Structures are given as structure tokens and as C-alpha cells.
Amino acid sequence: MDALLQKLRSGKIAYGTCLIAGSSVWLSGISGADLDFIFLDTEHIPADRSALSSTCRHLDALGIAPVVRISNPDPFLACQALDAGARGIVAPYIETAGQVRALAGAVKYRPLKGEKLQALLSGSETLSPEMERYLAGYNLGNMLIANIESVPAIANLDEILAEPGLDGVFIGPHDLSVSLGIPEQYGHPDFEKAVGTIVSKTRAAGKHIGIQFWTDPSEQIRWAGRGLNMVIHSNDLTFFRQKLEADFSAIREGISKLNR
């Protein structure tokens, strides 16, 4: 299934959210939201391979692309996530072009491995037309996304974006704010400048870009106006908490009025 990549390449915006809870019950609740992808974070959220595979297969059956953030930028972990059914791989805390190149070997050239793969990535060998066709079909729709979330990553961004195997970038707002020395100050001018730089450079390089916000939806709209084309809005537990707090606040206020 390469619907997500096709939509992005056609110039449209792709919409998604993050699932934290492991229960498959949540999956039935998202089917009517018209989402293009679901972000599954195995960096910060504990999930074994069986649970991840079950979630990815369920999402795939719903026509929603599972995009998995692996726990560290390791090509071996990327292959495992793809074997589990991921359609996109998000690699956390990318800071060099070499990291992207190694991950591209896993995401774009699987199942090629070992010296043959390294020779291909280094440019010392090329693929035959038959192998090119095979690998393109085998990895059809696979996306490689780099988490850009540090000052060194911004300094190396031009080289990172020049890697041909990279499809897009996710901005990690929390880690980026910490690296900038302004933790969780998302309205700070330095944070705004950094995000603006990442967005403009990524789009100029012809890559796709998203940033996860969990507060007011207006932030997603504002950055979409500046080039963002992958909306990653909030997560299941935040939605639940926000609705729970709002409803019980209204209930308490209503009951208090009855008792006056």
C-alpha cells in the first residue's frame, strides 16, 4: 500500500494522530476520522513486536498507514518494524547524513544486506535493472522519515535532506526545545525560528514534513500555511483526558448551579 506517499507526492496534506494505548479497542474508534496514517511510537512507549505487528496489520486493513518510530536509528530495528507491517519508519534524533544513508539501506533496499548493500550505499556498485525492479516492488510505499530535534541536526540539515533515500522529516518539538536551551517554551522566538528553518529547508528540498502538536489545532493550521504537509495531531490519551476534563468541568458546574 503506497497511498500515503502517493497523496503526499500529489501535493495534498496527510492527516494522522498518535496512538499510545496498546488496546485494539482504540483502533475501531478511529476508522471514521478519515485519517491517512497513525504514528506508533516505540521509542517512548513500551510495545513488543507481536503487539506492534497486530496493530500495524489492523491499521493496514482499515486503509490507514502505520508509521512507526523505532527506539533508536538502527537499520536492524527498521527492518523489524517493516516486518511487523510498518509502512513508514521514523528514526529518532537524526543528526548526520550517514545515519540516514544507513537507514535507507533498510527501508529502501530490503532484503539486500551485508557487503552487497554497503557497496551499493557507498556507490562502489550499482544495481542491475532486474534488481532495481525487484527492490522497488518489494519496498513499494515504504517511507523513511528523520526526526529532526536538535541544534546539531539543524546545522547538518542540508546534508541530511540531500540523501536520496529520505522521504521526509518529523520535528520533535519537546527535544528540539530542550536542545535549544528553552525547554517546553514552544512560543519562544528561537523555537519559532528553528521550526521555520526546518520547514522551509525541508520543503525546498522536495521532502515532506510534519510536527506533532497536542494543544490547540490552530497550531497545525498555522504551520500548514507555512509548508507543513503531514499533520500529526495529539494522541489518544490526550484526547481522552481533554474530553474527560471538559465534560466533568461542565457537569460539576451544572450540578453546582442546581444546588444554588
RARADA-V907042 format. One record per pair of residues at least 24 apart in sequence whose ideal C-beta (glycine too) atoms are under 10 Angstrom apart, sorted by sequence separation. I is the first residue (numbers start at 1). J is the second residue. If there is no record, write none. Layout:
i=I j=J
i=I j=J
This chain:
i=12 j=36
i=20 j=44
i=21 j=45
i=22 j=46
i=35 j=59
i=38 j=62
i=45 j=69
i=47 j=71
i=75 j=99
i=78 j=102
i=79 j=103
i=82 j=106
i=111 j=135
i=143 j=167
i=144 j=168
i=145 j=169
i=146 j=170
i=147 j=171
i=148 j=172
i=149 j=173
i=171 j=195
i=199 j=223
i=203 j=227
i=214 j=238
i=20 j=45
i=22 j=47
i=43 j=68
i=44 j=69
i=46 j=71
i=56 j=81
i=60 j=85
i=74 j=99
i=78 j=103
i=81 j=106
i=82 j=107
i=110 j=135
i=142 j=167
i=143 j=168
i=145 j=170
i=146 j=171
i=147 j=172
i=149 j=174
i=150 j=175
i=151 j=176
i=154 j=179
i=199 j=224
i=202 j=227
i=203 j=228
i=214 j=239
i=19 j=45
i=22 j=48
i=38 j=64
i=39 j=65
i=40 j=66
i=41 j=67
i=42 j=68
i=43 j=69
i=45 j=71
i=56 j=82
i=59 j=85
i=60 j=86
i=73 j=99
i=75 j=101
i=77 j=103
i=78 j=104
i=79 j=105
i=80 j=106
i=81 j=107
i=109 j=135
i=112 j=138
i=149 j=175
i=150 j=176
i=153 j=179
i=154 j=180
i=200 j=226
i=201 j=227
i=202 j=228
i=203 j=229
i=18 j=45
i=20 j=47
i=24 j=51
i=27 j=54
i=35 j=62
i=36 j=63
i=37 j=64
i=38 j=65
i=39 j=66
i=40 j=67
i=41 j=68
i=42 j=69
i=43 j=70
i=44 j=71
i=53 j=80
i=56 j=83
i=57 j=84
i=58 j=85
i=59 j=86
i=60 j=87
i=73 j=100
i=75 j=102
i=78 j=105
i=79 j=106
i=83 j=110
i=108 j=135
i=109 j=136
i=111 j=138
i=112 j=139
i=148 j=175
i=149 j=176
i=152 j=179
i=171 j=198
i=186 j=213
i=196 j=223
i=199 j=226
i=200 j=227
i=202 j=229
i=215 j=242
i=8 j=36
i=19 j=47
i=23 j=51
i=27 j=55
i=31 j=59
i=35 j=63
i=36 j=64
i=37 j=65
i=38 j=66
i=39 j=67
i=40 j=68
i=41 j=69
i=42 j=70
i=43 j=71
i=52 j=80
i=53 j=81
i=56 j=84
i=57 j=85
i=59 j=87
i=74 j=102
i=75 j=103
i=78 j=106
i=79 j=107
i=82 j=110
i=83 j=111
i=108 j=136
i=110 j=138
i=111 j=139
i=147 j=175
i=148 j=176
i=149 j=177
i=150 j=178
i=151 j=179
i=170 j=198
i=171 j=199
i=195 j=223
i=199 j=227
i=214 j=242
i=7 j=36
i=8 j=37
i=22 j=51
i=26 j=55
i=30 j=59
i=35 j=64
i=36 j=65
i=37 j=66
i=38 j=67
i=39 j=68
i=40 j=69
i=41 j=70
i=42 j=71
i=43 j=72
i=52 j=81
i=55 j=84
i=56 j=85
i=73 j=102
i=74 j=103
i=75 j=104
i=77 j=106
i=78 j=107
i=82 j=111
i=109 j=138
i=110 j=139
i=147 j=176
i=149 j=178
i=150 j=179
i=151 j=180
i=169 j=198
i=186 j=215
i=198 j=227
i=199 j=228
i=7 j=37
i=22 j=52
i=24 j=54
i=28 j=58
i=34 j=64
i=35 j=65
i=37 j=67
i=38 j=68
i=39 j=69
i=41 j=71
i=53 j=83
i=54 j=84
i=55 j=85
i=56 j=86
i=73 j=103
i=75 j=105
i=76 j=106
i=108 j=138
i=109 j=139
i=149 j=179
i=150 j=180
i=151 j=181
i=169 j=199
i=196 j=226
i=199 j=229
i=24 j=55
i=27 j=58
i=31 j=62
i=33 j=64
i=36 j=67
i=49 j=80
i=52 j=83
i=53 j=84
i=54 j=85
i=55 j=86
i=56 j=87
i=75 j=106
i=79 j=110
i=108 j=139
i=149 j=180
i=171 j=202
i=195 j=226
i=196 j=227
i=4 j=36
i=22 j=54
i=23 j=55
i=27 j=59
i=30 j=62
i=31 j=63
i=49 j=81
i=52 j=84
i=53 j=85
i=74 j=106
i=75 j=107
i=78 j=110
i=79 j=111
i=107 j=139
i=110 j=142
i=169 j=201
i=187 j=219
i=3 j=36
i=4 j=37
i=22 j=55
i=31 j=64
i=51 j=84
i=52 j=85
i=53 j=86
i=70 j=103
i=106 j=139
i=109 j=142
i=169 j=202
i=186 j=219
i=195 j=228
i=3 j=37
i=24 j=58
i=27 j=61
i=28 j=62
i=30 j=64
i=43 j=77
i=49 j=83
i=50 j=84
i=52 j=86
i=79 j=113
i=108 j=142
i=168 j=202
i=169 j=203
i=27 j=62
i=42 j=77
i=49 j=84
i=75 j=110
i=107 j=142
i=108 j=143
i=176 j=211
i=19 j=55
i=70 j=106
i=106 j=142
i=107 j=143
i=108 j=144
i=166 j=202
i=169 j=205
i=27 j=64
i=47 j=84
i=76 j=113
i=107 j=144
i=161 j=198
i=168 j=205
i=42 j=80
i=75 j=113
i=104 j=142
i=106 j=144
i=107 j=145
i=168 j=206
i=169 j=207
i=170 j=208
i=171 j=209
i=173 j=211
i=174 j=212
i=42 j=81
i=105 j=144
i=154 j=193
i=166 j=205
i=167 j=206
i=168 j=207
i=169 j=208
i=170 j=209
i=171 j=210
i=172 j=211
i=173 j=212
i=19 j=59
i=104 j=144
i=154 j=194
i=157 j=197
i=161 j=201
i=167 j=207
i=168 j=208
i=169 j=209
i=170 j=210
i=171 j=211
i=172 j=212
i=173 j=213
i=174 j=214
i=40 j=81
i=103 j=144
i=153 j=194
i=154 j=195
i=157 j=198
i=160 j=201
i=161 j=202
i=166 j=207
i=167 j=208
i=168 j=209
i=169 j=210
i=170 j=211
i=171 j=212
i=173 j=214
i=42 j=84
i=75 j=117
i=103 j=145
i=160 j=202
i=161 j=203
i=163 j=205
i=166 j=208
i=168 j=210
i=169 j=211
i=170 j=212
i=171 j=213
i=103 j=146
i=151 j=194
i=154 j=197
i=158 j=201
i=161 j=204
i=162 j=205
i=40 j=84
i=42 j=86
i=100 j=144
i=121 j=165
i=150 j=194
i=154 j=198
i=157 j=201
i=161 j=205
i=163 j=207
i=149 j=194
i=153 j=198
i=157 j=202
i=160 j=205
i=161 j=206
i=162 j=207
i=40 j=86
i=100 j=146
i=148 j=194
i=158 j=204
i=161 j=207
i=173 j=219
i=19 j=66
i=43 j=90
i=99 j=146
i=148 j=195
i=154 j=201
i=158 j=205
i=160 j=207
i=16 j=64
i=40 j=88
i=42 j=90
i=43 j=91
i=44 j=92
i=157 j=205
i=16 j=65
i=18 j=67
i=39 j=88
i=41 j=90
i=43 j=92
i=97 j=146
i=148 j=197
i=149 j=198
i=16 j=66
i=37 j=87
i=38 j=88
i=40 j=90
i=42 j=92
i=43 j=93
i=148 j=198
i=14 j=65
i=16 j=67
i=18 j=69
i=37 j=88
i=39 j=90
i=41 j=92
i=94 j=145
i=95 j=146
i=94 j=146
i=95 j=147
i=171 j=223
i=14 j=67
i=87 j=140
i=88 j=141
i=89 j=142
i=90 j=143
i=91 j=144
i=93 j=146
i=94 j=147
i=95 j=148
i=148 j=201
i=87 j=141
i=88 j=142
i=89 j=143
i=90 j=144
i=91 j=145
i=92 j=146
i=93 j=147
i=94 j=148
i=95 j=149
i=99 j=153
i=148 j=202
i=87 j=142
i=88 j=143
i=89 j=144
i=90 j=145
i=91 j=146
i=92 j=147
i=93 j=148
i=94 j=149
i=95 j=150
i=86 j=142
i=87 j=143
i=88 j=144
i=89 j=145
i=90 j=146
i=91 j=147
i=93 j=149
i=94 j=150
i=95 j=151
i=96 j=152
i=100 j=156
i=108 j=164
i=109 j=165
i=146 j=202
i=82 j=139
i=86 j=143
i=88 j=145
i=89 j=146
i=90 j=147
i=92 j=149
i=93 j=150
i=95 j=152
i=96 j=153
i=99 j=156
i=108 j=165
i=171 j=228
i=7 j=65
i=94 j=152
i=95 j=153
i=98 j=156
i=107 j=165
i=108 j=166
i=1 j=60
i=93 j=152
i=94 j=153
i=95 j=154
i=97 j=156
i=100 j=159
i=101 j=160
i=104 j=163
i=106 j=165
i=107 j=166
i=108 j=167
i=3 j=63
i=4 j=64
i=5 j=65
i=82 j=142
i=93 j=153
i=95 j=155
i=96 j=156
i=97 j=157
i=100 j=160
i=103 j=163
i=104 j=164
i=105 j=165
i=107 j=167
i=170 j=230
i=3 j=64
i=4 j=65
i=95 j=156
i=97 j=158
i=98 j=159
i=99 j=160
i=100 j=161
i=104 j=165
i=146 j=207
i=148 j=209
i=168 j=229
i=169 j=230
i=171 j=232
i=1 j=63
i=3 j=65
i=4 j=66
i=94 j=156
i=95 j=157
i=97 j=159
i=98 j=160
i=100 j=162
i=101 j=163
i=103 j=165
i=104 j=166
i=145 j=207
i=168 j=230
i=170 j=232
i=1 j=64
i=2 j=65
i=4 j=67
i=94 j=157
i=96 j=159
i=97 j=160
i=100 j=163
i=101 j=164
i=102 j=165
i=103 j=166
i=104 j=167
i=145 j=208
i=148 j=211
i=1 j=65
i=78 j=142
i=96 j=160
i=97 j=161
i=99 j=163
i=100 j=164
i=101 j=165
i=145 j=209
i=1 j=66
i=95 j=160
i=97 j=162
i=98 j=163
i=100 j=165
i=101 j=166
i=143 j=208
i=145 j=210
i=78 j=144
i=94 j=160
i=97 j=163
i=100 j=166
i=96 j=163
i=94 j=163
i=97 j=166
i=16 j=88
i=94 j=166
i=73 j=146
i=73 j=147
i=91 j=166
i=94 j=169
i=65 j=141
i=67 j=143
i=69 j=145
i=94 j=170
i=68 j=145
i=65 j=143
i=67 j=145
i=69 j=147
i=89 j=167
i=90 j=168
i=92 j=170
i=94 j=172
i=88 j=167
i=90 j=169
i=91 j=170
i=93 j=172
i=88 j=168
i=90 j=170
i=92 j=172
i=5 j=87
i=88 j=170
i=90 j=172
i=93 j=175
i=4 j=87
i=5 j=88
i=92 j=175
i=3 j=87
i=4 j=88
i=2 j=87
i=145 j=230
i=1 j=87
i=93 j=179
i=143 j=230
i=67 j=168
i=69 j=170
i=67 j=170
i=69 j=172
i=43 j=147
i=37 j=143
i=39 j=145
i=90 j=210
i=43 j=172
i=39 j=170
i=5 j=140
i=6 j=141
i=8 j=143
i=5 j=141
i=2 j=139
i=4 j=141
i=5 j=142
i=2 j=140
i=3 j=141
i=5 j=143
i=1 j=140
i=2 j=141
i=4 j=143
i=1 j=141
i=2 j=142
i=2 j=143
i=88 j=230
i=90 j=232
i=67 j=210
i=14 j=168
i=9 j=167
i=8 j=167
i=8 j=168
i=5 j=167
i=4 j=167
i=5 j=168
i=67 j=230
i=67 j=232
i=39 j=210
i=41 j=212
i=37 j=210
i=39 j=212
i=45 j=235
i=39 j=230
i=37 j=230
i=39 j=232
i=14 j=208
i=16 j=210
i=18 j=212
i=36 j=230
i=37 j=231
i=38 j=232
i=39 j=233
i=41 j=235
i=13 j=208
i=15 j=210
i=17 j=212
i=36 j=231
i=37 j=232
i=14 j=210
i=16 j=212
i=18 j=214
i=35 j=231
i=39 j=235
i=9 j=206
i=13 j=210
i=17 j=214
i=35 j=233
i=38 j=236
i=8 j=207
i=9 j=208
i=8 j=208
i=7 j=208
i=8 j=209
i=8 j=210
i=5 j=208
i=4 j=208
i=15 j=220
i=30 j=236
i=13 j=220
i=29 j=236
i=27 j=236
i=26 j=236
i=29 j=239
i=13 j=224
i=26 j=237
i=23 j=236
i=26 j=239
i=16 j=230
i=17 j=231
i=18 j=232
i=21 j=235
i=26 j=240
i=13 j=228
i=14 j=229
i=15 j=230
i=16 j=231
i=17 j=232
i=18 j=233
i=20 j=235
i=21 j=236
i=13 j=229
i=14 j=230
i=15 j=231
i=16 j=232
i=17 j=233
i=18 j=234
i=19 j=235
i=20 j=236
i=21 j=237
i=12 j=229
i=13 j=230
i=14 j=231
i=15 j=232
i=16 j=233
i=17 j=234
i=18 j=235
i=19 j=236
i=20 j=237
i=11 j=229
i=13 j=231
i=14 j=232
i=15 j=233
i=17 j=235
i=18 j=236
i=19 j=237
i=20 j=238
i=17 j=236
i=18 j=237
i=21 j=240
i=18 j=238
i=20 j=240
i=8 j=229
i=17 j=238
i=7 j=229
i=8 j=230
i=17 j=239
i=7 j=230
i=4 j=230
